[in-house]
Amino acid sequence: MAKKARTGVAGHSEAFLARPWKHDEEIATEPTFSSRLPIYGVVLRDGVQQAGVEFCADDKERIAAALAGAEMRRIEAGFPAVSPEDNRAVREIAAIGLPSETYAFERCMVDDVKRAVDCGVAGVAMAIPSSPHLIELGYRWSVERSVEPRPA
């Protein structure tokens, strides 16, 4: 004989494992969104992180203009510290006056952030590694150094 599931809030059943907050009224009701959702374009940085894909500065400028035309609120134009070509692309995109905010992406390192700011961007998105592999190989730091307090 099959055991009958007892139901509770919003169809919750003892027969199913569910997180209890899933049934809170503010979560279970239909979400409401603004008529204008902010969309951030990361293709100029993240989209080229695969084998065989590389955009020159002119390509990036044309793509940035298309993203701005699609009403992207913010465009991550690139990673200025990665190469002189990417630095030039970010600098040129920031200078053309797109209606979107132009951001750079950098490691959480002072010299990298200074390089991005020198490109004239509106902001900098930073990667902060948390794995020993990325800390030791990407930053060339010890894990101990990465958690040491720094003077202001």
ABEGO torsion letter per residue (X at the ends): XBBBBBBBBGGBBAABBBBAAAABAAAABBBBBBABBBBBBAAAAAAABBBGBBBBAAAAAAAAAAAAAAGBABBBAEBAAABAAAAAAAAAAAAAGBABBBBBBBBBBAAAAAAAAAAGBABBBBBBBABAAAAAAAAGBBAAAAABBBBX
